[in-house]
Amino acid sequence: MVKSVKIKRTLRIKDAIEDLSFVNRISFTVTEELQPMLSELVVPVLVEDAVIAVVKVESSQLNAFTNEDQELLGMLTMPVASALGRARLCVGLC
């Protein structure tokens, strides 16, 4: 996630174990079983070329995310960026 913020670009990590920037950890699933996160998709939310948030999805499967998933998550971050940008302006003006 930190790498995505630094480079201000979407990252799709197909195999988190092989990616040198990945911090190994275990996450809970709905069934409360511990499973390693093996792939992830990270999209920075940009407002005026500044990263103000990150949307990240993870999977316990290798290479879980497709180009279509990446495009969809990118589109979903657009209204988030817009809302956070407006809120940022309001905080400065209110």
N, C-alpha and C positions, 0 to 999 in steps of 0.2 A: 504494500500500500504506500509506503514511504517513497518508493521509487516512482510510482505513478504521480505522486504529488510533485516530486522534484522535476520530472520531465514534462509534466502537464499533459500527459497522454494516457490513453486507455491501455491497460495491460491485460493480456489473456495468457495466464500461466497454465500450460497444459499438464505439466508434471512438477508440482511444487517441491518435491524432494530433490529433483535435478536442478531447480532454479537456485542460484547462489544467493539471491536477495530474499528468499523466503525464510521466514522465521517459523521453525517447526513448532506446532502446537496441536492440541486436540480440542475438538468442539463437540457440543452436545447435539444430538438429533432429537426429533420429536419423541422418540421412544426412550430418551435418556441414556442410550447406549453411547459409549465413547467411540468415536470414529475419527481417524486422521483426515484432515482436509488435504486432498491430493491435487485439486485444480481450483483456480479462482479467476474471476473476471473483475477487474477494478476500473472504474470510470471516475475520473476527477470531475467535479462540478466547478466550472469556471465562471467568474463574474469579473469583467474588465481585466482579463488575462491573469487573474489571481485565483488560485484554488481555494475555495471556501468550504468545500465538503467533498466527500468521497462516497460513491455508491459501490458496494462490493458484494458479490455473491460467491459462494463457495460450494464445492462438491466433494464428496468422498470418492468420486470416480475420477480416473485419469482422463484428461482431454474431454471434459464434460461439456464445454461450451463451444458453440459454433459461431461462424461469421454472423449468422442471423441473430443469435443471442446477443452478440456484441453490438450489433446495430440497434436492436430493440432497447437494450439497456442504455445506450447512448441517447436514443430518442426520449426515453423516460427521464433522463437527467435534465433535459431542456426546460420543462416547467419548474423543476426544482431550482435550477439556476435563476430562472426569471423571478420566482417568488423570493428567493434569498437575496437577490439583487435589489428588489423593491424594499424588502425589509431592511436591508443595509442602508438604503437611502433614507428611509423613514427614521431610523435610529439617528442618523446624522442630522436630520432636519427637525425631528420632534423633540 
